[in-house]
Amino acid sequence: MTVRVVSAGESAAADRRAIDGGIPSRALMQRAGAAAATEIALRYPGKLRRGVAIHAGPGNNGGDGWVVAGALAAAGIAVRVRQVGSMRSDDARAERASAIDLVETDAPHGGEEIVVDALLGTGASGAPQGAVAESIAEIAARRAAGARVVALDLPSGLDATTGHADGAVIADLTLTFGTLKRGQLIARGHCGRLVVLDIGLGAHADAGGSLALVDPAWARARIAPIGADVHKGVRRKLAIVGGGNGMAGAAILAGRAAMMSGVGVVRLIVAPGSISAVQSAACEALALRWPDSDADTENALTTWGDGVLLGPGLGKNPETRALAERVLRVWRGPVVVDADALNVFEGDASTLRDLLDGRPALITPHVSEFARLAGCSPANVLADRFEIGVGLARTLNCTVLLKGVPTVVTAASGESVVSASGSPVLAAAGSGDVLAGIAATLLTQMQDSFIAGACAAVVHGRAGEIANAGHAVRGVALGRVLDALPTVWGEPLPPRRPPILAELQRPGDRVG
């Protein structure tokens, strides 16, 4: 089942469609709470003997909390529930009545090693106030003292759409129901490990154009294996144009990433002053100086290769603008345009569109590069990251991979997917060059810019997670991400235990 990434409104609409389709609203609450209770028991068996503290709010999220309370108590676990405010829904009141004789309703005694946040759900917005804020402060104090915090659906105070988290709970584990919420993917640090649980929404989860989550299983199903009888020509030839003086490292990183992603041959086409550097650092690659004419460009690209990556370390000046235009004019095959090859077209997307001219093309901007090309502010891009790629993808008639947390990939048709794999170790210079090398290899082999871009985002993110595993973010250099690529390509897919639909590991220090 494809997991959908939704706004608060889309989440509510999915629930409403399920209810209108014949699933009682209380049944959804019971499924959510029962699944959450099971996950808590399975993940923290050694911590349950000290009991569980549950903070239940006045809405349906509080009702979920009461289902969790009843299920854990019925299993012999000591549960204390703090009810914050009067319950507002019939379903929540019914679940409280069902569980209340099994639990203690005194204030949590403070010795519980599991604290469940069931205060606010997806419909809440703005900073928590009053008794809810007081409960959030108590949850934070318990976490600081060593308790594990489990949030139901999302950490209270986190805006499900925008990711604003003023005064929000910081959870170690978030158990979210049916769909992923946009705000969870923006404010990953508040969610801890993020687990999507199936509560029976089925097709109702697709809230009218909501985005799909792509993960390693999705990518694995679309990346063809390399056969035993191939030769380097079958694996394709990729030219990387970049590496201006003083920036050879960007082209080297892209080239190494391409070679570690299965391309057959890499040719690094760089500034004359970078030739010796790339030949020393990437000895498996061919090296050539930037072409000075259309004829030289034809010989360097069209008569030789199968795909082009344009941009890593190119530099932004009139010379490199002319070079970028020449490459895109002469080379008419698949192309990935990244970094300075985007910056040289700042405010001039129409020229780039004409040069791309409908061929399989992928651009891979970060937020600031996107803003320069689209003529807007980085703040606008961040505020509208899930939709803003549609306009630029249609303008350029290409696929747009907007890097960030999360990464959103949009086809020229407007179809978009979200990749939430990754780690803060990827927030470093050169990381985009690695991504571009992966993407260019896949595009050269697949000829489908949308699928190649989405798969590359997943693979790059997973390499960051593996590089981070067991290490503090501060101690991980980008070379470890490159070294993780062979593991990603050969990594067996973990079995998915029902009712888990997706699981995103906790980002940050000492992941794994």
MIFIRO-218661 format. One line per field, with one value per residue (C-alpha): residue number from 1; residue in one letter; x negated, y, z. Coordinates in steps of 0.2 Angstrom, whole numbers, padded with zeros to 4 digits. Example, Ala and Ser with C-alpha at 12.3 -4.5 7.8 and 13.67 -1.06 7.14 Angstrom:
2
nr <- [1; 2]
rest <- [A; S]
east <- [-0062; -0068]
north <- [-0022; -0005]
up <- [0039; 0036]
This chain:
512
nr <- [1; 2; 3; 4; 5; 6; 7; 8; 9; 10; 11; 12; 13; 14; 15; 16; 17; 18; 19; 20; 21; 22; 23; 24; 25; 26; 27; 28; 29; 30; 31; 32; 33; 34; 35; 36; 37; 38; 39; 40; 41; 42; 43; 44; 45; 46; 47; 48; 49; 50; 51; 52; 53; 54; 55; 56; 57; 58; 59; 60; 61; 62; 63; 64; 65; 66; 67; 68; 69; 70; 71; 72; 73; 74; 75; 76; 77; 78; 79; 80; 81; 82; 83; 84; 85; 86; 87; 88; 89; 90; 91; 92; 93; 94; 95; 96; 97; 98; 99; 100; 101; 102; 103; 104; 105; 106; 107; 108; 109; 110; 111; 112; 113; 114; 115; 116; 117; 118; 119; 120; 121; 122; 123; 124; 125; 126; 127; 128; 129; 130; 131; 132; 133; 134; 135; 136; 137; 138; 139; 140; 141; 142; 143; 144; 145; 146; 147; 148; 149; 150; 151; 152; 153; 154; 155; 156; 157; 158; 159; 160; 161; 162; 163; 164; 165; 166; 167; 168; 169; 170; 171; 172; 173; 174; 175; 176; 177; 178; 179; 180; 181; 182; 183; 184; 185; 186; 187; 188; 189; 190; 191; 192; 193; 194; 195; 196; 197; 198; 199; 200; 201; 202; 203; 204; 205; 206; 207; 208; 209; 210; 211; 212; 213; 214; 215; 216; 217; 218; 219; 220; 221; 222; 223; 224; 225; 226; 227; 228; 229; 230; 231; 232; 233; 234; 235; 236; 237; 238; 239; 240; 241; 242; 243; 244; 245; 246; 247; 248; 249; 250; 251; 252; 253; 254; 255; 256; 257; 258; 259; 260; 261; 262; 263; 264; 265; 266; 267; 268; 269; 270; 271; 272; 273; 274; 275; 276; 277; 278; 279; 280; 281; 282; 283; 284; 285; 286; 287; 288; 289; 290; 291; 292; 293; 294; 295; 296; 297; 298; 299; 300; 301; 302; 303; 304; 305; 306; 307; 308; 309; 310; 311; 312; 313; 314; 315; 316; 317; 318; 319; 320; 321; 322; 323; 324; 325; 326; 327; 328; 329; 330; 331; 332; 333; 334; 335; 336; 337; 338; 339; 340; 341; 342; 343; 344; 345; 346; 347; 348; 349; 350; 351; 352; 353; 354; 355; 356; 357; 358; 359; 360; 361; 362; 363; 364; 365; 366; 367; 368; 369; 370; 371; 372; 373; 374; 375; 376; 377; 378; 379; 380; 381; 382; 383; 384; 385; 386; 387; 388; 389; 390; 391; 392; 393; 394; 395; 396; 397; 398; 399; 400; 401; 402; 403; 404; 405; 406; 407; 408; 409; 410; 411; 412; 413; 414; 415; 416; 417; 418; 419; 420; 421; 422; 423; 424; 425; 426; 427; 428; 429; 430; 431; 432; 433; 434; 435; 436; 437; 438; 439; 440; 441; 442; 443; 444; 445; 446; 447; 448; 449; 450; 451; 452; 453; 454; 455; 456; 457; 458; 459; 460; 461; 462; 463; 464; 465; 466; 467; 468; 469; 470; 471; 472; 473; 474; 475; 476; 477; 478; 479; 480; 481; 482; 483; 484; 485; 486; 487; 488; 489; 490; 491; 492; 493; 494; 495; 496; 497; 498; 499; 500; 501; 502; 503; 504; 505; 506; 507; 508; 509; 510; 511; 512]
rest <- [M; T; V; R; V; V; S; A; G; E; S; A; A; A; D; R; R; A; I; D; G; G; I; P; S; R; A; L; M; Q; R; A; G; A; A; A; A; T; E; I; A; L; R; Y; P; G; K; L; R; R; G; V; A; I; H; A; G; P; G; N; N; G; G; D; G; W; V; V; A; G; A; L; A; A; A; G; I; A; V; R; V; R; Q; V; G; S; M; R; S; D; D; A; R; A; E; R; A; S; A; I; D; L; V; E; T; D; A; P; H; G; G; E; E; I; V; V; D; A; L; L; G; T; G; A; S; G; A; P; Q; G; A; V; A; E; S; I; A; E; I; A; A; R; R; A; A; G; A; R; V; V; A; L; D; L; P; S; G; L; D; A; T; T; G; H; A; D; G; A; V; I; A; D; L; T; L; T; F; G; T; L; K; R; G; Q; L; I; A; R; G; H; C; G; R; L; V; V; L; D; I; G; L; G; A; H; A; D; A; G; G; S; L; A; L; V; D; P; A; W; A; R; A; R; I; A; P; I; G; A; D; V; H; K; G; V; R; R; K; L; A; I; V; G; G; G; N; G; M; A; G; A; A; I; L; A; G; R; A; A; M; M; S; G; V; G; V; V; R; L; I; V; A; P; G; S; I; S; A; V; Q; S; A; A; C; E; A; L; A; L; R; W; P; D; S; D; A; D; T; E; N; A; L; T; T; W; G; D; G; V; L; L; G; P; G; L; G; K; N; P; E; T; R; A; L; A; E; R; V; L; R; V; W; R; G; P; V; V; V; D; A; D; A; L; N; V; F; E; G; D; A; S; T; L; R; D; L; L; D; G; R; P; A; L; I; T; P; H; V; S; E; F; A; R; L; A; G; C; S; P; A; N; V; L; A; D; R; F; E; I; G; V; G; L; A; R; T; L; N; C; T; V; L; L; K; G; V; P; T; V; V; T; A; A; S; G; E; S; V; V; S; A; S; G; S; P; V; L; A; A; A; G; S; G; D; V; L; A; G; I; A; A; T; L; L; T; Q; M; Q; D; S; F; I; A; G; A; C; A; A; V; V; H; G; R; A; G; E; I; A; N; A; G; H; A; V; R; G; V; A; L; G; R; V; L; D; A; L; P; T; V; W; G; E; P; L; P; P; R; R; P; P; I; L; A; E; L; Q; R; P; G; D; R; V; G]
east <- [0000; -0007; -0008; -0001; -0009; 0005; 0010; 0021; 0036; 0032; 0030; 0047; 0054; 0047; 0055; 0072; 0072; 0068; 0083; 0094; 0089; 0095; 0081; 0088; 0078; 0076; 0069; 0055; 0051; 0051; 0040; 0028; 0027; 0025; 0011; 0002; 0003; -0004; -0019; -0022; -0022; -0033; -0046; -0048; -0045; -0059; -0051; -0033; -0036; -0037; -0020; -0014; -0008; 0004; 0009; 0026; 0033; 0051; 0052; 0051; 0032; 0037; 0049; 0035; 0025; 0039; 0039; 0021; 0024; 0037; 0027; 0011; 0020; 0030; 0012; 0008; -0002; 0000; 0007; 0011; 0021; 0021; 0036; 0034; 0050; 0067; 0069; 0078; 0083; 0095; 0082; 0068; 0081; 0086; 0068; 0064; 0079; 0073; 0056; 0058; 0061; 0044; 0033; 0028; 0034; 0023; 0008; -0006; -0018; -0034; -0042; -0034; -0047; -0035; -0025; -0011; -0007; 0012; 0016; 0018; 0021; 0020; 0033; 0024; 0014; 0005; -0006; 0002; 0010; 0016; 0018; 0012; -0004; -0007; -0005; -0018; -0030; -0028; -0031; -0047; -0053; -0050; -0059; -0074; -0074; -0075; -0058; -0053; -0040; -0027; -0016; 0000; 0003; -0009; -0018; -0006; -0009; -0016; -0006; -0002; -0002; -0016; -0028; -0027; -0032; -0031; -0030; -0027; -0031; -0048; -0045; -0056; -0043; -0028; -0014; -0004; 0012; 0015; 0005; -0010; -0008; -0017; -0022; -0030; -0042; -0047; -0049; -0057; -0067; -0051; -0044; -0059; -0056; -0041; -0030; -0014; -0001; 0013; 0030; 0040; 0041; 0037; 0040; 0048; 0031; 0028; 0035; 0038; 0020; 0010; -0008; -0015; -0030; -0044; -0055; -0069; -0056; -0048; -0065; -0071; -0056; -0060; -0079; -0084; -0098; -0115; -0115; -0130; -0134; -0135; -0149; -0153; -0144; -0128; -0130; -0132; -0144; -0141; -0149; -0151; -0154; -0159; -0175; -0180; -0196; -0197; -0181; -0187; -0181; -0163; -0166; -0176; -0162; -0149; -0160; -0164; -0145; -0141; -0154; -0148; -0130; -0133; -0138; -0150; -0161; -0163; -0171; -0175; -0175; -0183; -0193; -0211; -0217; -0207; -0213; -0227; -0216; -0202; -0215; -0223; -0207; -0196; -0208; -0194; -0187; -0193; -0197; -0195; -0196; -0180; -0176; -0179; -0167; -0152; -0163; -0173; -0157; -0151; -0166; -0166; -0148; -0137; -0149; -0154; -0142; -0124; -0120; -0127; -0127; -0130; -0135; -0145; -0158; -0155; -0156; -0145; -0152; -0149; -0161; -0152; -0135; -0141; -0148; -0131; -0122; -0134; -0132; -0113; -0112; -0124; -0119; -0101; -0101; -0096; -0103; -0104; -0107; -0113; -0121; -0130; -0122; -0106; -0113; -0119; -0101; -0095; -0079; -0080; -0070; -0063; -0081; -0084; -0067; -0071; -0088; -0080; -0067; -0057; -0072; -0073; -0079; -0081; -0086; -0091; -0091; -0092; -0080; -0091; -0095; -0076; -0072; -0085; -0078; -0060; -0062; -0055; -0062; -0069; -0055; -0042; -0050; -0050; -0032; -0026; -0039; -0026; -0017; -0030; -0039; -0024; -0025; -0043; -0042; -0028; -0038; -0054; -0045; -0056; -0057; -0062; -0070; -0069; -0081; -0078; -0069; -0059; -0064; -0050; -0052; -0039; -0037; -0033; -0015; -0013; -0014; -0024; -0032; -0041; -0057; -0059; -0075; -0091; -0101; -0109; -0125; -0119; -0118; -0136; -0145; -0147; -0131; -0122; -0136; -0134; -0115; -0118; -0130; -0118; -0103; -0113; -0118; -0100; -0094; -0107; -0101; -0083; -0079; -0065; -0069; -0055; -0058; -0077; -0076; -0064; -0075; -0091; -0083; -0079; -0096; -0106; -0095; -0098; -0116; -0116; -0107; -0119; -0134; -0126; -0122; -0131; -0140; -0137; -0133; -0148; -0160; -0154; -0162; -0154; -0166; -0157; -0141; -0150; -0156; -0139; -0132; -0137; -0128; -0112; -0113; -0114; -0104; -0090; -0073; -0068; -0051; -0036; -0027; -0008; -0001; -0016; -0015; -0031; -0045; -0057; -0071; -0075; -0086; -0102; -0115; -0119; -0106; -0104]
north <- [0000; 0017; 0029; 0046; 0063; 0074; 0091; 0092; 0096; 0081; 0070; 0075; 0072; 0054; 0050; 0058; 0047; 0031; 0035; 0040; 0023; 0013; 0013; 0019; 0033; 0024; 0009; 0020; 0026; 0009; 0002; 0017; 0015; -0004; -0003; 0010; 0000; -0015; -0005; 0002; -0015; -0023; -0008; -0005; -0021; -0018; -0001; -0006; -0013; 0005; 0009; 0020; 0038; 0045; 0063; 0063; 0079; 0084; 0078; 0062; 0061; 0060; 0046; 0037; 0039; 0031; 0016; 0014; 0015; 0001; -0010; -0009; -0010; -0026; -0033; -0031; -0015; -0001; 0014; 0032; 0044; 0063; 0069; 0087; 0096; 0089; 0077; 0084; 0069; 0055; 0042; 0049; 0049; 0031; 0025; 0034; 0025; 0009; 0010; 0020; 0006; -0002; 0013; 0025; 0043; 0051; 0062; 0051; 0048; 0053; 0036; 0029; 0026; 0027; 0044; 0044; 0061; 0060; 0079; 0087; 0079; 0084; 0098; 0108; 0124; 0137; 0136; 0126; 0135; 0133; 0115; 0107; 0118; 0113; 0094; 0097; 0105; 0089; 0078; 0087; 0086; 0067; 0065; 0075; 0063; 0048; 0043; 0038; 0049; 0041; 0053; 0047; 0053; 0068; 0077; 0089; 0107; 0102; 0109; 0094; 0105; 0118; 0109; 0124; 0117; 0132; 0124; 0106; 0090; 0082; 0063; 0048; 0038; 0045; 0033; 0041; 0034; 0029; 0043; 0054; 0072; 0085; 0094; 0078; 0077; 0095; 0094; 0077; 0082; 0083; 0066; 0054; 0038; 0040; 0025; 0024; 0012; 0005; 0008; 0002; 0018; 0009; 0019; 0032; 0038; 0046; 0063; 0069; 0072; 0070; 0065; 0048; 0043; 0034; 0022; 0009; -0004; 0008; 0012; -0006; -0011; 0002; 0000; -0014; -0026; -0026; -0043; -0055; -0053; -0034; -0023; -0005; 0001; -0007; 0001; 0018; 0032; 0048; 0065; 0077; 0095; 0106; 0107; 0125; 0131; 0128; 0118; 0101; 0093; 0094; 0085; 0072; 0069; 0068; 0056; 0045; 0044; 0039; 0026; 0019; 0019; 0007; 0018; 0010; 0025; 0043; 0057; 0072; 0088; 0101; 0118; 0116; 0119; 0105; 0091; 0085; 0085; 0075; 0062; 0060; 0059; 0049; 0038; 0027; 0042; 0050; 0068; 0082; 0101; 0111; 0112; 0129; 0127; 0117; 0105; 0101; 0099; 0087; 0077; 0077; 0073; 0068; 0056; 0048; 0048; 0042; 0056; 0072; 0080; 0098; 0109; 0102; 0115; 0124; 0142; 0157; 0169; 0174; 0160; 0147; 0153; 0152; 0134; 0129; 0135; 0127; 0110; 0110; 0116; 0103; 0089; 0083; 0068; 0065; 0078; 0082; 0101; 0105; 0118; 0132; 0126; 0132; 0148; 0154; 0155; 0165; 0174; 0167; 0151; 0153; 0152; 0136; 0129; 0132; 0123; 0108; 0107; 0092; 0079; 0068; 0081; 0083; 0098; 0096; 0113; 0116; 0130; 0145; 0139; 0135; 0153; 0161; 0151; 0154; 0172; 0171; 0171; 0155; 0159; 0156; 0140; 0133; 0139; 0130; 0116; 0102; 0111; 0124; 0112; 0110; 0127; 0126; 0108; 0114; 0129; 0120; 0104; 0094; 0085; 0096; 0088; 0100; 0095; 0098; 0090; 0082; 0081; 0083; 0077; 0084; 0078; 0090; 0082; 0089; 0072; 0073; 0061; 0064; 0056; 0057; 0046; 0055; 0062; 0078; 0071; 0076; 0094; 0097; 0104; 0091; 0081; 0088; 0083; 0065; 0066; 0072; 0059; 0045; 0054; 0056; 0037; 0032; 0044; 0039; 0021; 0023; 0037; 0042; 0058; 0057; 0039; 0042; 0058; 0049; 0034; 0044; 0054; 0038; 0030; 0046; 0048; 0030; 0031; 0046; 0036; 0021; 0033; 0041; 0024; 0023; 0039; 0057; 0069; 0079; 0065; 0059; 0066; 0065; 0051; 0040; 0043; 0038; 0022; 0018; 0017; -0001; -0006; 0003; -0006; -0023; -0020; -0033; -0024; -0026; -0036; -0025; -0031; -0027; -0015; -0005; 0004; 0014; 0018; 0032; 0031; 0045; 0058; 0066; 0060; 0042; 0036; 0017]
up <- [0000; -0005; 0010; 0006; 0013; 0018; 0025; 0040; 0029; 0018; 0033; 0039; 0022; 0021; 0038; 0032; 0016; 0026; 0038; 0023; 0015; 0030; 0043; 0060; 0067; 0083; 0074; 0067; 0084; 0091; 0077; 0080; 0099; 0098; 0085; 0095; 0111; 0103; 0096; 0113; 0121; 0107; 0107; 0125; 0134; 0147; 0152; 0155; 0172; 0179; 0172; 0158; 0160; 0147; 0144; 0136; 0128; 0125; 0107; 0097; 0100; 0119; 0114; 0105; 0122; 0131; 0119; 0122; 0141; 0141; 0130; 0140; 0157; 0150; 0147; 0166; 0164; 0177; 0168; 0174; 0164; 0166; 0157; 0151; 0148; 0145; 0131; 0116; 0106; 0109; 0103; 0115; 0129; 0125; 0125; 0142; 0149; 0143; 0150; 0166; 0178; 0172; 0175; 0188; 0185; 0198; 0192; 0185; 0199; 0189; 0190; 0173; 0160; 0146; 0143; 0130; 0122; 0117; 0119; 0102; 0085; 0067; 0068; 0081; 0076; 0085; 0101; 0115; 0129; 0147; 0154; 0138; 0139; 0157; 0152; 0138; 0150; 0162; 0147; 0143; 0161; 0161; 0145; 0152; 0167; 0155; 0151; 0133; 0125; 0113; 0103; 0095; 0078; 0080; 0094; 0102; 0096; 0080; 0065; 0054; 0038; 0041; 0053; 0065; 0082; 0094; 0111; 0104; 0112; 0107; 0105; 0104; 0094; 0084; 0080; 0066; 0059; 0041; 0032; 0035; 0039; 0030; 0046; 0053; 0038; 0040; 0059; 0060; 0075; 0085; 0080; 0084; 0075; 0064; 0061; 0050; 0056; 0045; 0053; 0038; 0028; 0012; -0004; 0006; 0012; -0005; -0001; -0019; -0026; -0010; -0013; -0012; -0001; -0010; 0000; -0004; -0009; -0021; -0029; -0029; -0039; -0052; -0054; -0065; -0059; -0069; -0078; -0077; -0096; -0097; -0103; -0099; -0114; -0108; -0092; -0102; -0103; -0093; -0096; -0081; -0085; -0071; -0060; -0062; -0056; -0037; -0038; -0045; -0029; -0035; -0051; -0042; -0030; -0043; -0054; -0039; -0035; -0053; -0053; -0037; -0044; -0058; -0073; -0086; -0090; -0083; -0092; -0082; -0092; -0082; -0082; -0088; -0071; -0063; -0075; -0064; -0048; -0056; -0064; -0047; -0036; -0049; -0058; -0065; -0075; -0091; -0091; -0104; -0103; -0106; -0125; -0134; -0149; -0155; -0164; -0148; -0138; -0152; -0150; -0131; -0129; -0144; -0152; -0136; -0122; -0117; -0104; -0097; -0079; -0081; -0066; -0051; -0047; -0064; -0057; -0061; -0073; -0092; -0098; -0089; -0094; -0112; -0109; -0101; -0116; -0128; -0119; -0119; -0137; -0144; -0133; -0136; -0125; -0106; -0095; -0076; -0073; -0055; -0045; -0055; -0071; -0063; -0056; -0072; -0078; -0063; -0067; -0085; -0084; -0101; -0109; -0099; -0105; -0123; -0121; -0112; -0126; -0120; -0119; -0103; -0091; -0072; -0062; -0044; -0035; -0017; -0010; -0014; -0032; -0034; -0029; -0040; -0055; -0051; -0046; -0029; -0011; -0002; 0011; -0002; -0007; 0010; 0014; -0001; -0004; -0007; -0022; -0028; -0040; -0050; -0058; -0062; -0069; -0081; -0086; -0090; -0096; -0085; -0068; -0053; -0038; -0024; -0011; 0007; 0022; 0014; -0004; -0016; -0034; -0047; -0065; -0080; -0079; -0061; -0053; -0037; -0024; -0007; -0001; 0018; 0019; 0024; 0039; 0044; 0038; 0021; 0026; 0020; 0005; -0009; -0004; -0019; -0030; -0024; -0027; -0044; -0049; -0043; -0052; -0068; -0069; -0066; -0079; -0092; -0089; -0087; -0099; -0087; -0077; -0064; -0059; -0059; -0049; -0036; -0035; -0033; -0019; -0010; -0012; -0007; 0008; 0013; 0011; 0023; 0036; 0034; 0036; 0051; 0060; 0076; 0074; 0079; 0065; 0069; 0066; 0049; 0033; 0016; 0011; 0022; 0012; -0004; 0005; 0010; -0008; -0011; 0005; -0001; -0018; -0010; 0006; 0008; 0011; 0029; 0031; 0035; 0050; 0049; 0053; 0049; 0032; 0034; 0046; 0046; 0058; 0070; 0062; 0070; 0082; 0085; 0072; 0071]
